[in-house]
Amino acid sequence: MDKSELLFEEAQKVMPGGVNSPVRAFRAVNMAPRFIARADGAYEYDEDGKKYIDYVCSWGPMILGHNHPVIREAVEKAVKDGLSFGAPTRREVEIAELMVDLVPNIQEVRMVNSGTEAVMSAIRLARGVTGRDKILKFHGCYHGHSDCLLVSAGSSALAGGHPSSAGVPVDIVKHTLTAQYNDMGGVEALFAEYPDQIACVIVEPVAANMGVVLPKEGFLQGLRKLCDQYGALLIFDEVITGFRLCLGGAQAYYGVKADLTTFGKIIGGGMPVGAYCGSREVMEQVAPCGPVYQAGTLSGNPVAMAAGLAQSTYLRDHPEVYTDSGEKGKWLAEAMRAAAKRHNVPVTVNQVESLLSPFFTGQAVEDLPGAQTSDLKRYAAYFAGMLQRGVALAPAQFEAMFVSAAHTREQLEATAQAADEVFASL
Ligand code: HOZ
Protein backbone atom coordinates (compact mmCIF):
# COMPACT_ATOMS: atom_id res chain seq x y z
CA MET A 1 0.00 0.00 0.00
CA ASP A 2 1.30 3.48 -0.73
CA LYS A 3 0.90 6.45 1.58
CA SER A 4 -2.27 7.72 -0.13
CA GLU A 5 -3.94 4.33 0.27
CA LEU A 6 -2.93 4.14 3.92
CA LEU A 7 -4.17 7.66 4.58
CA PHE A 8 -7.43 6.90 2.79
CA GLU A 9 -8.00 3.92 5.12
CA GLU A 10 -7.49 6.19 8.12
CA ALA A 11 -9.59 8.97 6.60
CA GLN A 12 -12.59 6.70 6.08
CA LYS A 13 -12.70 5.99 9.82
CA VAL A 14 -13.15 9.63 10.71
CA MET A 15 -14.64 11.36 7.67
CA PRO A 16 -17.65 10.42 5.51
CA GLY A 17 -16.15 8.61 2.54
CA GLY A 18 -12.73 9.75 3.76
CA VAL A 19 -13.15 13.17 2.19
CA ASN A 20 -14.53 16.66 2.67
CA SER A 21 -16.13 16.82 -0.78
CA PRO A 22 -17.54 13.74 -2.54
CA VAL A 23 -15.80 13.83 -5.93
CA ARG A 24 -12.41 13.62 -4.20
CA ALA A 25 -13.18 10.08 -3.01
CA PHE A 26 -12.55 8.87 -6.59
CA ARG A 27 -15.64 6.67 -6.46
CA ALA A 28 -16.52 7.49 -10.05
CA VAL A 29 -13.19 6.00 -11.12
CA ASN A 30 -13.11 3.12 -8.63
CA MET A 31 -9.81 3.73 -6.94
CA ALA A 32 -8.30 5.27 -3.84
CA PRO A 33 -7.68 9.01 -4.14
CA ARG A 34 -4.23 10.52 -4.22
CA PHE A 35 -3.47 12.56 -1.13
CA ILE A 36 -1.73 15.69 -2.31
CA ALA A 37 1.17 16.95 -0.25
CA ARG A 38 2.10 20.01 -2.30
CA ALA A 39 1.85 21.60 -5.72
CA ASP A 40 3.95 23.95 -7.75
CA GLY A 41 3.37 25.38 -11.23
CA ALA A 42 1.48 22.76 -13.24
CA TYR A 43 2.69 19.90 -11.04
CA GLU A 44 1.21 18.41 -7.93
CA TYR A 45 2.96 15.87 -5.72
CA ASP A 46 1.29 13.14 -3.70
CA GLU A 47 2.26 11.92 -0.23
CA ASP A 48 4.76 9.49 -1.79
CA GLY A 49 6.38 12.30 -3.73
CA LYS A 50 4.93 11.11 -7.06
CA LYS A 51 4.56 13.96 -9.50
CA TYR A 52 1.51 14.63 -11.71
CA ILE A 53 0.72 17.21 -14.37
CA ASP A 54 -2.40 18.68 -12.80
CA TYR A 55 -5.47 19.53 -14.88
CA VAL A 56 -7.80 19.93 -11.92
CA CYS A 57 -6.11 23.14 -10.81
CA SER A 58 -8.16 23.18 -7.61
CA TRP A 59 -11.26 23.04 -9.83
CA GLY A 60 -10.36 26.21 -11.67
CA PRO A 61 -8.84 29.00 -9.63
CA MET A 62 -5.19 28.10 -10.26
CA ILE A 63 -5.23 29.93 -13.55
CA LEU A 64 -1.59 30.93 -13.01
CA GLY A 65 -0.60 27.48 -11.78
CA HIS A 66 0.07 26.43 -8.20
CA ASN A 67 2.10 28.36 -5.69
CA HIS A 68 2.54 31.41 -7.90
CA PRO A 69 5.09 33.69 -6.20
CA VAL A 70 2.98 36.84 -6.56
CA ILE A 71 0.06 35.26 -4.73
CA ARG A 72 2.18 33.44 -2.18
CA GLU A 73 4.01 36.63 -1.25
CA ALA A 74 0.78 38.58 -0.92
CA VAL A 75 -0.60 35.92 1.42
CA GLU A 76 2.59 35.78 3.49
CA LYS A 77 2.49 39.53 3.89
CA ALA A 78 -1.20 39.55 4.84
CA VAL A 79 -0.78 36.78 7.40
CA LYS A 80 1.68 38.94 9.33
CA ASP A 81 -1.05 41.55 9.83
CA GLY A 82 -3.57 39.15 11.31
CA LEU A 83 -5.88 36.38 10.12
CA SER A 84 -9.40 37.71 10.62
CA PHE A 85 -10.92 40.88 12.02
CA GLY A 86 -14.62 40.67 11.27
CA ALA A 87 -14.31 44.32 10.25
CA PRO A 88 -13.94 46.22 6.97
CA THR A 89 -10.47 46.36 5.43
CA ARG A 90 -8.74 48.32 2.68
CA ARG A 91 -8.22 45.25 0.51
CA GLU A 92 -11.96 44.55 0.31
CA VAL A 93 -12.46 47.97 -1.23
CA GLU A 94 -9.55 47.48 -3.61
CA ILE A 95 -10.71 44.11 -4.89
CA ALA A 96 -14.31 45.32 -5.27
CA GLU A 97 -13.07 48.32 -7.28
CA LEU A 98 -11.00 46.04 -9.45
CA MET A 99 -13.91 43.69 -10.11
CA VAL A 100 -16.22 46.58 -10.95
CA ASP A 101 -13.56 47.75 -13.40
CA LEU A 102 -12.98 44.39 -15.04
CA VAL A 103 -16.37 42.69 -15.12
CA PRO A 104 -19.15 44.20 -17.23
CA ASN A 105 -22.49 45.14 -15.68
CA ILE A 106 -21.46 45.10 -12.04
CA GLN A 107 -21.44 48.18 -9.86
CA GLU A 108 -21.35 46.59 -6.43
CA VAL A 109 -19.85 43.44 -4.97
CA ARG A 110 -20.64 41.42 -1.84
CA MET A 111 -17.89 39.01 -0.82
CA VAL A 112 -18.76 35.67 0.75
CA ASN A 113 -16.77 32.48 1.34
CA SER A 114 -17.67 30.07 -1.44
CA GLY A 115 -19.51 29.73 -4.71
CA THR A 116 -22.30 27.89 -2.93
CA GLU A 117 -22.81 30.83 -0.60
CA ALA A 118 -22.61 33.34 -3.44
CA VAL A 119 -25.28 31.59 -5.47
CA MET A 120 -27.53 30.92 -2.49
CA SER A 121 -27.39 34.62 -1.66
CA ALA A 122 -27.93 35.73 -5.26
CA ILE A 123 -31.06 33.58 -5.45
CA ARG A 124 -32.37 35.12 -2.23
CA LEU A 125 -31.65 38.55 -3.64
CA ALA A 126 -33.43 37.78 -6.92
CA ARG A 127 -36.45 36.57 -4.98
CA GLY A 128 -36.32 39.59 -2.70
CA VAL A 129 -36.10 42.05 -5.59
CA THR A 130 -38.84 40.49 -7.71
CA GLY A 131 -41.13 39.30 -4.92
CA ARG A 132 -41.38 35.98 -6.79
CA ASP A 133 -40.56 32.47 -5.53
CA LYS A 134 -39.77 30.32 -8.55
CA ILE A 135 -36.34 29.92 -10.03
CA LEU A 136 -35.31 28.26 -13.26
CA LYS A 137 -32.15 26.19 -13.60
CA PHE A 138 -30.79 23.77 -16.17
CA HIS A 139 -30.35 20.00 -16.01
CA GLY A 140 -26.73 19.17 -15.28
CA CYS A 141 -25.76 22.68 -14.21
CA TYR A 142 -24.28 22.80 -10.73
CA HIS A 143 -24.60 25.86 -8.54
CA GLY A 144 -23.32 24.57 -5.21
CA HIS A 145 -25.17 22.61 -2.60
CA SER A 146 -27.84 24.95 -1.23
CA ASP A 147 -31.26 23.29 -0.96
CA CYS A 148 -33.16 24.87 -3.82
CA LEU A 149 -30.35 24.22 -6.30
CA LEU A 150 -29.84 20.54 -5.62
CA VAL A 151 -32.31 19.65 -8.31
CA SER A 152 -31.02 17.89 -11.38
CA ALA A 153 -27.60 19.13 -10.30
CA GLY A 154 -24.33 18.35 -12.03
CA SER A 155 -20.85 17.65 -10.67
CA SER A 156 -20.51 14.98 -7.98
CA ALA A 157 -24.27 15.08 -7.37
CA LEU A 158 -24.54 13.61 -10.86
CA ALA A 159 -21.56 11.27 -10.68
CA GLY A 160 -22.83 9.83 -7.40
CA GLY A 161 -26.17 9.07 -9.04
CA HIS A 162 -28.22 11.34 -6.81
CA PRO A 163 -28.72 14.64 -8.61
CA SER A 164 -31.31 15.57 -6.01
CA SER A 165 -30.20 15.27 -2.42
CA ALA A 166 -31.88 13.60 0.54
CA GLY A 167 -32.70 16.14 3.23
CA VAL A 168 -34.06 18.74 0.84
CA PRO A 169 -37.74 19.43 1.59
CA VAL A 170 -40.10 18.94 -1.34
CA ASP A 171 -41.76 22.19 -0.35
CA ILE A 172 -38.52 24.02 -1.09
CA VAL A 173 -37.68 22.45 -4.42
CA LYS A 174 -41.21 22.78 -5.73
CA HIS A 175 -40.15 26.31 -6.64
CA THR A 176 -37.20 25.11 -8.72
CA LEU A 177 -38.10 24.69 -12.38
CA THR A 178 -35.75 22.90 -14.72
CA ALA A 179 -35.10 23.00 -18.43
CA GLN A 180 -32.60 21.31 -20.71
CA TYR A 181 -29.39 23.30 -21.30
CA ASN A 182 -29.39 24.89 -24.78
CA ASP A 183 -33.15 24.29 -25.17
CA MET A 184 -34.79 27.67 -25.66
CA GLY A 185 -38.15 26.02 -26.37
CA GLY A 186 -38.15 24.46 -22.89
CA VAL A 187 -37.41 27.81 -21.26
CA GLU A 188 -40.09 29.56 -23.29
CA ALA A 189 -42.64 26.93 -22.24
CA LEU A 190 -41.84 27.43 -18.54
CA PHE A 191 -42.13 31.20 -18.82
CA ALA A 192 -45.44 30.77 -20.64
CA GLU A 193 -46.67 28.52 -17.83
CA TYR A 194 -45.48 30.78 -14.98
CA PRO A 195 -45.35 34.25 -16.57
CA ASP A 196 -45.23 36.24 -13.34
CA GLN A 197 -43.78 33.74 -10.90
CA ILE A 198 -40.18 33.24 -12.01
CA ALA A 199 -37.73 35.35 -10.01
CA CYS A 200 -34.65 34.37 -11.97
CA VAL A 201 -33.00 32.13 -14.49
CA ILE A 202 -29.65 30.85 -13.26
CA VAL A 203 -27.18 29.39 -15.71
CA GLU A 204 -23.55 28.39 -16.01
CA PRO A 205 -22.81 30.38 -19.20
CA VAL A 206 -20.54 27.51 -20.17
CA ALA A 207 -21.74 24.42 -18.34
CA ALA A 208 -18.75 22.81 -16.68
CA ASN A 209 -20.26 20.41 -14.18
CA MET A 210 -21.61 17.82 -16.62
CA GLY A 211 -18.28 17.93 -18.37
CA VAL A 212 -17.83 21.06 -20.46
CA VAL A 213 -20.88 21.94 -22.58
CA LEU A 214 -20.84 25.12 -24.64
CA PRO A 215 -23.83 27.41 -25.08
CA LYS A 216 -25.26 27.20 -28.58
CA GLU A 217 -25.28 30.36 -30.63
CA GLY A 218 -28.13 32.53 -29.36
CA PHE A 219 -28.87 30.52 -26.19
CA LEU A 220 -27.55 33.04 -23.64
CA GLN A 221 -28.98 35.93 -25.69
CA GLY A 222 -32.32 34.14 -25.75
CA LEU A 223 -32.32 33.81 -21.96
CA ARG A 224 -31.61 37.54 -21.67
CA LYS A 225 -34.55 38.32 -23.93
CA LEU A 226 -36.98 36.10 -22.08
CA CYS A 227 -35.89 37.45 -18.68
CA ASP A 228 -36.50 40.99 -19.94
CA GLN A 229 -39.85 40.04 -21.39
CA TYR A 230 -41.11 38.40 -18.18
CA GLY A 231 -39.40 40.63 -15.59
CA ALA A 232 -37.08 37.93 -14.25
CA LEU A 233 -33.43 38.41 -13.36
CA LEU A 234 -30.71 36.59 -15.27
CA ILE A 235 -27.97 35.15 -13.04
CA PHE A 236 -24.70 34.06 -14.60
CA ASP A 237 -22.99 31.61 -12.29
CA GLU A 238 -19.40 32.37 -13.21
CA VAL A 239 -17.77 30.22 -10.55
CA ILE A 240 -15.98 28.41 -13.38
CA THR A 241 -16.06 30.88 -16.29
CA GLY A 242 -15.29 34.08 -14.35
CA PHE A 243 -11.74 35.34 -14.91
CA ARG A 244 -11.14 32.18 -16.98
CA LEU A 245 -12.72 32.71 -20.41
CA CYS A 246 -11.33 36.22 -20.27
CA LEU A 247 -10.93 38.96 -17.65
CA GLY A 248 -14.58 39.98 -17.92
CA GLY A 249 -15.80 36.37 -17.82
CA ALA A 250 -18.68 35.06 -19.89
CA GLN A 251 -20.53 38.39 -20.00
CA ALA A 252 -17.61 39.92 -21.85
CA TYR A 253 -16.84 36.77 -23.84
CA TYR A 254 -20.36 36.26 -25.19
CA GLY A 255 -21.52 39.87 -24.99
CA VAL A 256 -24.57 39.09 -22.86
CA LYS A 257 -25.57 41.12 -19.81
CA ALA A 258 -26.45 39.33 -16.58
CA ASP A 259 -28.36 41.04 -13.77
CA LEU A 260 -26.44 39.16 -11.12
CA THR A 261 -23.07 37.46 -11.43
CA THR A 262 -21.68 34.95 -8.98
CA PHE A 263 -18.05 34.03 -8.49
CA GLY A 264 -16.28 31.43 -6.39
CA LYS A 265 -12.76 30.33 -5.59
CA ILE A 266 -11.18 32.09 -8.56
CA ILE A 267 -11.82 35.45 -6.88
CA GLY A 268 -9.61 34.29 -4.00
CA GLY A 269 -6.77 32.91 -6.08
CA GLY A 270 -7.67 29.53 -4.58
CA MET A 271 -8.50 30.74 -1.07
CA PRO A 272 -12.08 30.18 0.14
CA VAL A 273 -13.88 33.12 -1.44
CA GLY A 274 -17.07 33.77 -3.36
CA ALA A 275 -18.89 36.91 -4.43
CA TYR A 276 -22.19 38.02 -5.85
CA CYS A 277 -22.38 41.20 -7.82
CA GLY A 278 -24.77 43.31 -9.85
CA SER A 279 -26.07 46.78 -10.49
CA ARG A 280 -26.22 49.28 -7.64
CA GLU A 281 -30.01 49.24 -7.79
CA VAL A 282 -30.18 45.48 -7.23
CA MET A 283 -27.27 45.15 -4.80
CA GLU A 284 -28.60 47.93 -2.57
CA GLN A 285 -31.45 45.59 -1.68
CA VAL A 286 -28.92 43.63 0.40
CA ALA A 287 -28.55 44.35 4.14
CA PRO A 288 -27.66 46.80 5.60
CA CYS A 289 -29.08 48.91 2.72
CA GLY A 290 -32.09 46.78 1.92
CA PRO A 291 -34.32 44.02 3.24
CA VAL A 292 -32.45 40.98 1.86
CA TYR A 293 -30.36 39.60 4.71
CA GLN A 294 -26.96 37.98 4.35
CA ALA A 295 -23.87 38.20 6.59
CA GLY A 296 -20.64 36.43 7.58
CA THR A 297 -17.62 36.88 9.84
CA LEU A 298 -15.22 35.45 7.29
CA SER A 299 -16.68 37.40 4.38
CA GLY A 300 -13.90 39.50 2.89
CA ASN A 301 -11.32 37.70 5.03
CA PRO A 302 -8.10 39.74 4.85
CA VAL A 303 -5.81 36.87 3.86
CA ALA A 304 -8.21 35.61 1.19
CA MET A 305 -8.63 39.15 -0.14
CA ALA A 306 -4.87 39.53 -0.39
CA ALA A 307 -4.63 36.37 -2.49
CA GLY A 308 -7.55 37.37 -4.70
CA LEU A 309 -6.32 40.89 -5.17
CA ALA A 310 -2.84 39.68 -6.11
CA GLN A 311 -4.18 37.19 -8.66
CA SER A 312 -6.77 39.50 -10.23
CA THR A 313 -4.26 42.35 -10.47
CA TYR A 314 -1.73 40.04 -12.08
CA LEU A 315 -4.35 38.85 -14.58
CA ARG A 316 -5.29 42.43 -15.42
CA ASP A 317 -1.66 43.32 -16.02
CA HIS A 318 -0.83 40.18 -18.03
CA PRO A 319 -3.43 39.72 -20.77
CA GLU A 320 -1.09 37.22 -22.43
CA VAL A 321 -2.20 34.71 -19.78
CA TYR A 322 -5.49 34.42 -21.65
CA THR A 323 -4.13 34.15 -25.18
CA ASP A 324 -1.54 31.67 -23.99
CA SER A 325 -3.78 29.39 -21.92
CA GLY A 326 -6.55 29.59 -24.53
CA GLU A 327 -4.12 28.40 -27.23
CA LYS A 328 -2.96 25.59 -24.97
CA GLY A 329 -6.55 24.51 -24.39
CA LYS A 330 -7.16 24.43 -28.13
CA TRP A 331 -3.93 22.54 -28.81
CA LEU A 332 -4.75 19.94 -26.20
CA ALA A 333 -8.30 19.46 -27.47
CA GLU A 334 -7.02 18.93 -31.00
CA ALA A 335 -4.30 16.54 -29.84
CA MET A 336 -6.86 14.49 -27.92
CA ARG A 337 -9.24 14.36 -30.89
CA ALA A 338 -6.41 13.24 -33.16
CA ALA A 339 -5.25 10.54 -30.70
CA ALA A 340 -8.79 9.24 -30.29
CA LYS A 341 -9.24 9.11 -34.06
CA ARG A 342 -5.93 7.26 -34.50
CA HIS A 343 -7.15 4.51 -32.21
CA ASN A 344 -10.82 4.50 -33.27
CA VAL A 345 -12.09 5.53 -29.86
CA PRO A 346 -15.29 7.56 -30.14
CA VAL A 347 -14.48 10.74 -28.24
CA THR A 348 -16.07 14.19 -28.39
CA VAL A 349 -13.90 16.94 -26.96
CA ASN A 350 -15.67 20.17 -26.00
CA GLN A 351 -13.38 23.13 -25.47
CA VAL A 352 -13.51 26.85 -24.98
CA GLU A 353 -10.32 28.73 -24.14
CA SER A 354 -8.54 26.91 -21.29
CA LEU A 355 -11.58 24.85 -20.34
CA LEU A 356 -12.21 21.46 -21.91
CA SER A 357 -13.38 17.91 -21.48
CA PRO A 358 -13.45 14.69 -23.46
CA PHE A 359 -16.66 12.63 -23.54
CA PHE A 360 -16.42 8.97 -24.50
CA THR A 361 -19.19 9.17 -27.05
CA GLY A 362 -19.37 9.58 -30.80
CA GLN A 363 -22.14 12.16 -30.68
CA ALA A 364 -22.11 15.90 -30.13
CA VAL A 365 -22.59 16.87 -26.48
CA GLU A 366 -24.90 19.88 -26.11
CA ASP A 367 -26.89 19.04 -22.99
CA LEU A 368 -27.14 16.58 -20.10
CA PRO A 369 -28.67 13.69 -22.09
CA GLY A 370 -25.80 14.13 -24.57
CA ALA A 371 -23.23 14.10 -21.76
CA GLN A 372 -24.85 10.99 -20.35
CA THR A 373 -24.18 9.06 -23.55
CA SER A 374 -20.53 9.04 -22.48
CA ASP A 375 -19.19 5.61 -21.58
CA LEU A 376 -18.33 6.09 -17.90
CA LYS A 377 -16.37 2.85 -17.66
CA ARG A 378 -14.14 4.10 -20.44
CA TYR A 379 -13.69 7.42 -18.67
CA ALA A 380 -12.62 5.52 -15.53
CA ALA A 381 -10.12 3.44 -17.51
CA TYR A 382 -8.84 6.57 -19.26
CA PHE A 383 -8.49 8.37 -15.92
CA ALA A 384 -6.52 5.46 -14.39
CA GLY A 385 -4.26 5.17 -17.43
CA MET A 386 -3.52 8.88 -17.41
CA LEU A 387 -2.82 8.91 -13.68
CA GLN A 388 -0.45 6.00 -14.07
CA ARG A 389 1.39 8.08 -16.67
CA GLY A 390 1.62 11.07 -14.37
CA VAL A 391 -1.39 13.10 -15.56
CA ALA A 392 -4.01 14.06 -12.97
CA LEU A 393 -7.48 14.65 -14.43
CA ALA A 394 -10.83 15.24 -12.78
CA PRO A 395 -11.81 11.94 -11.16
CA ALA A 396 -15.24 11.93 -12.82
CA GLN A 397 -16.59 12.38 -16.33
CA PHE A 398 -18.97 15.15 -15.29
CA GLU A 399 -16.27 17.69 -14.44
CA ALA A 400 -13.96 19.95 -16.42
CA MET A 401 -10.30 19.92 -17.34
CA PHE A 402 -8.45 23.17 -16.64
CA VAL A 403 -5.29 24.40 -18.33
CA SER A 404 -3.22 27.04 -16.57
CA ALA A 405 -0.63 29.57 -17.64
CA ALA A 406 1.96 27.37 -15.93
CA HIS A 407 1.45 24.37 -18.22
CA THR A 408 4.42 24.16 -20.56
CA ARG A 409 4.54 22.91 -24.14
CA GLU A 410 6.51 19.86 -22.91
CA GLN A 411 3.86 19.06 -20.34
CA LEU A 412 1.13 19.36 -22.95
CA GLU A 413 3.04 17.08 -25.28
CA ALA A 414 3.56 14.55 -22.48
CA THR A 415 -0.19 14.71 -21.82
CA ALA A 416 -1.01 14.14 -25.50
CA GLN A 417 1.45 11.23 -25.62
CA ALA A 418 -0.16 9.71 -22.50
CA ALA A 419 -3.63 10.11 -24.04
CA ASP A 420 -2.41 8.43 -27.22
CA GLU A 421 -1.12 5.43 -25.25
CA VAL A 422 -4.26 5.19 -23.14
CA PHE A 423 -6.62 5.45 -26.12
CA ALA A 424 -4.60 2.67 -27.77
CA SER A 425 -5.24 0.48 -24.76
CA LEU A 426 -9.00 1.08 -24.45
N1 HOZ B 1 -18.24 20.36 -6.91
C1 HOZ B 1 -16.85 20.61 -7.03
C2 HOZ B 1 -16.40 20.20 -8.42
N2 HOZ B 1 -17.22 20.65 -9.46
C3 HOZ B 1 -16.12 19.89 -5.94
C4 HOZ B 1 -14.75 20.31 -5.84
C5 HOZ B 1 -13.94 19.66 -4.74
O1 HOZ B 1 -14.19 18.55 -4.33
O2 HOZ B 1 -13.00 20.30 -4.31
Residues whose N, C-alpha, C, O or C-beta is under 5 A from the ligand:
A	BS01	HOZ	S21 V23 R24 W59 S155 S156
